[in-house]
Amino acid sequence: MPNIDLVERIDRSPEATFDGQAFRHQPPHYDPLSGTGARRVGGRWNPAQSFSTLYLGTERRTATAEFERLLRQQGVSLADVLPRCLFRYEVKLRNVLDLRDSATLALVGLTEDDIAAEPRSKCQQVGEAAHHCGREGIIAPSATGFGSVLAVYIDRLMPGSELHPYQEELWLPDGGQ
């Protein structure tokens, strides 16, 4: 159960929209709309064993930087995880929590340092409360310092919201595409 005070603060925060492109790296055999991997192991904006979350970068560079950061954290090289697909998503969301706004960030009790901090528990608490409030996701500065991350809560998508993936690139072990 999320923190009730935090839920109330998120309920008071402005409802933001997101309408644009976003990007994601993933293995080629994964469903680009699943989010189950993040549900199982957790991510910055959802605790482990919680709810499906699709993590996207609002720019190609953001998605790549987030992927590289994950590889470094896991002590894995790029060659170890190839082949890999880069997807571009056309996204239209009606009700996201926008943590790029400093007033909203402060309202939910986070600082810019918290967004890149390990462990991620403070961010996960905010994500859990936002999900509980029915937000379709969270948009926040990337922990890498490059652009923004859009965490989409698949089960909270509202009528009229859209999420369409298109494969852009395939990275192969031999360096080809």
ZAMARGU-4260 file (C-alpha; in steps of 0.2 Angstrom, whole numbers, plus 5000, padded with zeros to 4 digits):
<rodrens>
0) 5000/5000/5000 | 5007/5017/4995 | 5010/5031/5008 | 4994/5040/5010 | 5001/5057/5012
5) 5011/5055/4996 | 4995/5049/4987 | 4986/5065/4992 | 5001/5076/4987 | 5001/5067/4970
10) 4982/5070/4968 | 4985/5088/4971 | 4999/5089/4958 | 4994/5095/4940 | 4989/5082/4927
15) 5002/5083/4913 | 5001/5076/4895 | 5014/5069/4884 | 5012/5069/4865 | 5028/5064/4855
20) 5041/5052/4852 | 5050/5041/4864 | 5064/5027/4862 | 5068/5010/4870 | 5082/4997/4868
25) 5077/4979/4870 | 5080/4961/4865 | 5072/4957/4848 | 5061/4943/4855 | 5053/4954/4868
30) 5035/4962/4866 | 5039/4981/4864 | 5023/4984/4874 | 5025/4972/4888 | 5034/4980/4903
35) 5034/4964/4912 | 5053/4964/4915 | 5051/4980/4925 | 5037/4973/4934 | 5047/4958/4940
40) 5063/4966/4944 | 5058/4984/4947 | 5064/5000/4940 | 5067/5018/4946 | 5048/5022/4945
45) 5041/5005/4951 | 5045/4992/4964 | 5050/4974/4960 | 5035/4963/4959 | 5023/4977/4957
50) 5015/4983/4940 | 5021/4983/4922 | 5031/4998/4917 | 5038/5002/4900 | 5053/5013/4902
55) 5056/5025/4887 | 5068/5039/4884 | 5061/5055/4876 | 5076/5056/4865 | 5086/5042/4856
60) 5102/5048/4865 | 5092/5046/4882 | 5087/5028/4878 | 5105/5024/4873 | 5113/5032/4889
65) 5100/5023/4900 | 5104/5007/4892 | 5123/5010/4894 | 5121/5015/4912 | 5111/4998/4915
70) 5125/4988/4907 | 5138/4997/4918 | 5128/4993/4934 | 5126/4975/4929 | 5145/4973/4924
75) 5140/4968/4907 | 5147/4973/4890 | 5136/4977/4875 | 5143/4962/4866 | 5135/4951/4879
80) 5117/4957/4876 | 5117/4958/4857 | 5107/4957/4846 | 5097/4972/4852 | 5082/4982/4844
85) 5080/5001/4845 | 5061/5005/4845 | 5053/5022/4842 | 5036/5025/4850 | 5023/5037/4845
90) 5016/5041/4862 | 5000/5051/4868 | 4996/5051/4886 | 4983/5061/4895 | 4988/5060/4913
95) 5006/5059/4918 | 5015/5065/4933 | 5028/5078/4927 | 5043/5078/4938 | 5053/5089/4926
100) 5044/5103/4935 | 5054/5108/4951 | 5038/5113/4960 | 5030/5096/4957 | 5047/5087/4961
105) 5047/5096/4978 | 5028/5093/4981 | 5032/5074/4980 | 5047/5075/4991 | 5061/5072/4979
110) 5076/5082/4974 | 5086/5081/4958 | 5099/5071/4967 | 5086/5058/4972 | 5082/5055/4953
115) 5099/5047/4950 | 5102/5040/4968 | 5104/5022/4972 | 5095/5014/4980 | 5079/5020/4970
120) 5067/5017/4985 | 5062/5036/4986 | 5058/5036/4967 | 5049/5019/4968 | 5038/5026/4982
125) 5033/5040/4971 | 5030/5029/4957 | 5019/5017/4967 | 5008/5032/4973 | 5007/5039/4956
130) 5001/5022/4949 | 4989/5021/4964 | 4982/5038/4959 | 4978/5032/4941 | 4992/5041/4933
135) 4997/5034/4916 | 5015/5036/4920 | 5029/5048/4926 | 5040/5059/4915 | 5056/5064/4924
140) 5074/5069/4921 | 5085/5054/4916 | 5097/5048/4929 | 5110/5049/4916 | 5108/5068/4914
145) 5103/5066/4896 | 5085/5071/4892 | 5070/5063/4901 | 5063/5046/4905 | 5045/5042/4902
150) 5039/5027/4913 | 5022/5021/4906 | 5011/5011/4918 | 5003/4999/4905 | 4988/4995/4915
155) 4984/5013/4918 | 4982/5019/4900 | 4966/5029/4898 | 4954/5029/4883 | 4961/5040/4870
160) 4979/5037/4875 | 4991/5029/4863 | 5007/5019/4863 | 5013/5013/4845 | 5031/5005/4844
165) 5041/5005/4827 | 5057/4995/4826 | 5071/5008/4820 | 5087/4998/4821 | 5093/4980/4825
170) 5111/4979/4832 | 5119/4963/4828 | 5134/4954/4837 | 5145/4957/4821 | 5143/4976/4822
175) 5130/4976/4808 | 5113/4983/4807
</rodrens>
